[in-house]
Amino acid sequence: MSKERLRELLAELSTELSEASDIDADTRELLGQLHDDIDRITGEEPSSAVERAKSLESRFAANHPVAERIAREFADVLAKMGI
């Protein structure tokens, strides 16, 4: 899996959440931090990105199944990249 796929998934997640009215400020901040993590990935990938992706996944489990699936795939891609 590539960094391009991570960016695609993050864009999908952002699009999905832009249509949701019930996303709290903390969750939006977490998504922003995840964006920052991915932007910083060059040679040394931050393990915090996996933790943030998993946190987003659990927040979306009940009310946002599409967002949950995207966050889960995002965390899986990071794990497969060895992050």
N, C-alpha and C positions, 0 to 999 in steps of 0.2 A: 504494500500500500504506500501511497506517496503523500507528500505534503500537499499536492494539488487536491487530492481526495479529501484531506482534512479541511481545506478551504471550502470545497464544494459542500461538505456536510455542515460546516459552520454557517455558510450562506443559506442552506436549506432551513436550518434551525432558526436563524434570524428571521427568515421570511415567515415561517410558521408562527413564530411568537409575535411578529408584528401585527398579525391578524387576531391575536388573543387579547381580550380586554382585562383579563383577570390575573395577569402576571405582575407580581409585586416588585417593588424597587430593588429588594435584595437579589432577586433572581435575575433581574436585568443587569445589575452590577456584576453578578457572577458571570453572566454571558459576556459582558464587556471585558472582564479579566481573562476569560478564556480566549477571546479575540487577541488580546495583548500577548498571551502566552504563545499563541500560534505565530503571531508576527515576529516574536523573538527567536523562534526556532531557527537555528542555523546549524551550528556544530554541536552545541550542548542543549539538548532538549530538556525543558523543565518538567519534572515529574508532577508538579502541581496541576498541569493541564489535565492529566488523567483523573486526578481527584476532583477537579472542577466539573469535568464531563460527567463523572459518576454522580456528583451531587445534583447536577441539573437533571439527570435521568430520574433520580428518586423523587425530585420535586414534581416532575411531570407525570408520574406514574398514574395517578388517579384521574386527572382532568385533561391531560393532553397526550393521548396515546401516540400521535404522530411525532410530536416533539420528543417523547420518551424514546421511541425507536431510533430517531436520528441521534440523540445523545448517547444511546447505548452503542450504536455503530461507531460513533466518533471515539468513544472510549476504547472500543475494540481495535480500531485502526491505530490508535496511539499505542496500545499494548503490543500489537503486532510489529510496530516500528521499534519496539524495545524501549519505549519511554516509561 
